[in-house]
Amino acid sequence: MHKERAGIQSVEVGFALLQALTQARGAQMLKDLAAAAGMSAAKAHRYLVSYQRLGLVTQDARSSRYDLGPAALKLGLASLSRLDAVRLARERMPDLMQQLGHTVAIAVWGNHGPTIVHWEECAQSVTANLRLGDVMPMLASATGRCFAAWLPRETTAPLLEAEQERARLGRRQDLPQTPEALAALLGEVRERGAARVVDTVLPGIVAFCAPIFDASGHLAMGLTTLGSTASFDPAYDGAIDRPLRASAEQLSRDLGWGST
């Protein structure tokens, strides 16, 4: 048994106040903040006085409400600036691959579209002929549809228009060929919280892609998984979709999304 390292209990106790302020929607009265932190108002006040001196907390002179201070903002910005989103996602990939039992990948937006930057191939899963650096199609792949749904329209419009033209020429009835059909498809992706394709980019393959957002709410990456229709659950909110979205949402939170 490893001996637990000694710490300063009062620091850990007082952190509950900072955590309560972080989770609150705005400035808080002392009694509400103390209740959220699970301590008496008198005890909370002593901690808040010290936090004010350090700039971690401010108090409005008119309303007496407490809120996070400039030092807390500096800490948060410093932490965000040191986050490597792809590295953070890569660290989670092996566990997610084992949980899903299917290949998983990370894609980012590159000069030519959504680009695969990391790949964890499951030994028991179908082998997909994809490589690092591959650019995924905007309409035929779950990854492309995910980026099309959450990136600004002006960013994706040239690629989408070119692919729609090729779909019309190739008579691809499984792909949206009109602006109305495309808008309906991307609206469903946003409503579902993930994109899905079946038999579009590769025969016999199902794929999901869930969005990962940064602290500004912008799409940072797409988290993709794919597998054979014989063993891959294609249902929305099913055995693949649900944990994939949960993992993407956790990564988004770790990157600061939803913290403001």
C-alpha positions in Angstrom: 0.0 0.0 0.0 1.3 3.4 -0.9 1.2 5.9 1.9 -1.1 8.9 1.0 0.9 12.1 0.6 0.3 14.8 3.1 -1.6 17.9 2.0 -3.1 21.0 3.5 -6.7 20.2 4.3 -7.8 23.8 4.6 -6.8 24.4 1.0 -8.9 21.4 -0.1 -11.8 22.5 2.0 -11.7 26.1 0.7 -11.5 24.9 -2.9 -15.2 23.9 -2.6 -16.0 27.6 -2.7 -14.1 28.2 -5.9 -15.7 25.2 -7.4 -19.2 26.4 -6.4 -18.5 29.8 -8.1 -17.2 28.0 -11.2 -20.4 26.0 -11.5 -22.7 28.9 -10.7 -24.3 31.0 -13.5 -23.3 34.3 -12.0 -22.3 36.1 -8.8 -23.5 34.5 -5.5 -24.7 35.7 -2.1 -22.6 34.5 0.8 -25.3 32.2 2.2 -25.9 30.6 -1.2 -22.2 30.1 -1.8 -21.6 28.6 1.6 -24.5 26.2 1.2 -23.2 25.1 -2.2 -19.8 24.5 -0.7 -21.3 22.6 2.3 -20.0 24.9 5.0 -21.2 27.6 7.4 -21.5 31.2 6.2 -18.9 32.3 8.8 -16.4 29.8 7.7 -17.0 30.6 4.0 -16.5 34.3 4.7 -13.0 33.7 6.2 -12.0 31.8 3.0 -13.5 34.4 0.8 -11.6 37.2 2.5 -8.3 35.4 1.7 -9.4 34.7 -1.8 -10.2 38.4 -2.3 -6.7 39.3 -1.2 -5.3 36.9 -3.8 -7.5 38.1 -6.6 -9.2 34.8 -6.9 -12.6 36.2 -5.8 -14.2 39.7 -6.1 -17.1 41.1 -4.2 -19.5 43.6 -5.6 -19.7 46.6 -3.3 -23.4 47.3 -4.1 -24.9 43.8 -4.1 -22.3 42.1 -1.8 -22.3 39.2 -4.2 -19.1 37.2 -4.8 -17.7 36.1 -8.2 -14.5 34.8 -9.6 -11.7 37.3 -9.8 -9.0 38.2 -12.3 -6.5 35.8 -10.8 -9.0 32.9 -11.4 -9.3 34.1 -15.0 -5.5 34.1 -15.5 -5.3 30.6 -14.1 -8.0 29.4 -16.5 -6.5 31.0 -19.5 -3.0 29.7 -18.7 -4.4 26.2 -18.4 -6.3 26.4 -21.7 -3.3 27.8 -23.5 -1.3 24.7 -22.5 -3.9 22.2 -23.6 -3.0 20.1 -26.6 -6.4 19.0 -27.8 -5.1 16.2 -30.1 -2.8 14.9 -27.4 -5.6 14.9 -24.9 -7.8 13.0 -27.3 -5.1 10.5 -28.2 -4.6 9.6 -24.6 -8.3 8.5 -24.4 -8.4 6.6 -27.6 -7.2 3.1 -26.5 -9.8 3.0 -23.7 -12.5 4.1 -26.0 -11.5 1.6 -28.6 -11.6 -1.2 -26.1 -15.0 0.0 -24.8 -16.6 0.1 -28.3 -14.8 -2.9 -29.8 -14.3 -1.0 -33.0 -11.7 1.2 -34.7 -11.6 4.9 -33.6 -10.1 7.9 -35.1 -9.6 11.7 -34.6 -10.0 14.2 -37.4 -9.2 17.9 -37.6 -10.0 20.5 -40.2 -7.1 20.8 -42.7 -6.4 22.7 -45.9 -8.4 20.2 -47.9 -11.1 19.3 -45.5 -11.5 16.9 -42.5 -8.2 15.1 -42.1 -7.4 12.0 -40.1 -4.6 12.7 -37.6 -4.8 9.7 -35.3 -6.0 6.1 -35.7 -6.5 3.3 -33.2 -7.4 0.1 -35.1 -9.2 -2.6 -33.2 -7.8 -6.1 -33.8 -11.3 -7.7 -33.8 -12.8 -5.0 -36.0 -13.0 -4.8 -39.8 -9.9 -3.5 -41.5 -10.6 -0.1 -43.2 -8.4 1.1 -46.0 -7.7 4.5 -44.3 -4.4 6.1 -43.4 -3.2 9.0 -41.3 -3.5 12.2 -43.4 -6.5 10.9 -45.4 -9.0 13.6 -46.2 -12.6 12.4 -45.6 -15.4 13.3 -48.1 -17.8 15.9 -46.8 -21.0 14.1 -47.7 -20.2 10.4 -47.9 -18.4 10.1 -44.5 -19.7 10.6 -41.0 -16.6 12.7 -40.3 -17.3 15.1 -43.2 -20.9 15.5 -42.2 -19.9 16.3 -38.6 -17.6 19.1 -39.8 -20.2 20.3 -42.3 -22.8 20.5 -39.5 -20.8 22.5 -37.0 -18.2 24.5 -39.0 -19.2 27.9 -40.4 -21.0 27.7 -43.7 -18.4 29.8 -45.5 -15.7 27.4 -44.4 -17.3 24.3 -45.9 -19.4 25.7 -48.8 -16.8 25.2 -51.6 -16.2 21.6 -50.7 -19.9 20.8 -50.2 -20.9 22.4 -53.5 -18.2 20.4 -55.4 -19.3 17.2 -53.8 -22.9 17.8 -54.5 -22.1 18.4 -58.1 -20.2 15.1 -58.3 -23.1 13.4 -56.5 -25.5 14.7 -59.2 -23.3 13.6 -62.0 -22.7 10.2 -60.4 -26.5 9.8 -59.6 -25.7 9.1 -56.0 -29.2 8.9 -54.6 -27.8 8.2 -51.1 -26.3 11.7 -50.9 -28.1 15.0 -50.7 -28.0 16.7 -54.1 -30.0 19.9 -53.4 -29.5 22.7 -50.9 -32.8 21.7 -49.2 -31.7 18.1 -48.8 -28.3 19.1 -47.4 -29.9 21.5 -44.9 -32.2 18.8 -43.7 -29.4 16.3 -43.4 -27.1 18.7 -41.4 -30.1 19.7 -39.2 -30.6 16.1 -38.3 -26.9 15.7 -37.5 -27.0 18.7 -35.1 -30.2 17.4 -33.5 -28.8 14.0 -33.0 -25.5 15.3 -31.7 -23.5 13.1 -34.1 -23.3 12.2 -37.7 -23.9 8.7 -39.1 -23.4 7.0 -42.5 -24.2 3.4 -43.6 -22.7 2.0 -46.8 -21.7 5.4 -48.3 -18.0 5.8 -48.0 -17.2 2.0 -47.9 -19.5 -0.9 -48.7 -20.7 -2.8 -45.6 -19.3 -0.1 -43.2 -21.2 2.0 -40.6 -19.6 5.0 -39.0 -20.4 7.6 -36.4 -18.6 10.9 -35.8 -19.2 13.1 -32.7 -18.1 16.7 -32.4 -15.5 18.0 -29.9 -15.7 21.7 -29.1 -13.0 24.0 -27.6 -13.5 26.6 -24.9 -14.8 29.1 -27.4 -17.5 26.7 -28.6 -15.8 26.1 -31.9 -15.5 22.7 -33.4 -12.0 21.5 -32.6 -12.1 17.8 -33.7 -14.3 15.0 -34.8 -14.2 11.7 -32.9 -15.0 8.9 -35.3 -15.7 5.2 -35.0 -16.5 2.7 -37.7 -17.2 -1.0 -38.2 -18.9 -3.7 -40.2 -22.6 -3.7 -40.5 -22.4 -7.3 -39.2 -21.2 -6.3 -35.7 -21.6 -2.6 -35.4 -24.8 -1.1 -33.8 -26.0 1.5 -36.2 -28.8 2.8 -34.0 -28.8 6.4 -32.7 -28.4 6.4 -28.9 -27.3 2.8 -29.2 -24.3 0.8 -28.0 -21.9 2.8 -30.2 -23.4 6.2 -30.5 -24.1 6.8 -26.9 -20.6 6.1 -25.5 -19.0 7.9 -28.4 -21.0 11.0 -27.8 -20.3 10.8 -24.0 -16.5 10.6 -24.7 -16.7 13.5 -27.1 -18.7 15.6 -24.6 -16.1 14.8 -21.8 -13.3 15.9 -24.1 -15.1 19.1 -24.9 -15.5 19.8 -21.2 -11.8 19.1 -20.6 -11.0 21.6 -23.3 -13.1 24.2 -21.5 -16.4 24.0 -23.5 -19.4 24.9 -21.5 -17.4 26.6 -18.7 -18.7 30.0 -19.4 
